[in-house]
């Protein structure tokens, strides 16, 4: 196989999961809007990482991690939100709240698991409200 063909194949593999993840995030956003949430930020990046969605549910700020998979072969999507990911999301949420002067607001962490098999028109969406507590609750209002 020529190096250009190998390069194209490698790039295609890298792009495919990204597209699946983006589709999952858009589906999660539509789902939350139907529930009455107001989406205030998408794919919020900083030096610490990325928050998939920031939403408002009533008077609560909700930091939403979206995990999208084609199947549960490698485990349920929510299992990917391990302790390290929770610590990182807590730091990102704290930075977001400080930056927007929202430290006095209540906040929570939700996880949305999106399973979107090949060929399916619509995904299966599972919403885990208050999926985990802040990794350092002493510095975080929840």
Secondary structure, DSSP 8 states (H G I E B T S, - for coil): --HHHHHHHHHHHHHHHHHHHHHHHHHHHHHHHHTT-EEEEEEEEETTEEEEEEEEETTEEEEEEEEEES-STT--GGGG--HHHHHHHHHHHHHHHHHTT-TTSEEEEEEEEEE--TT-SS-EEEEEEEEE--TTGGG---
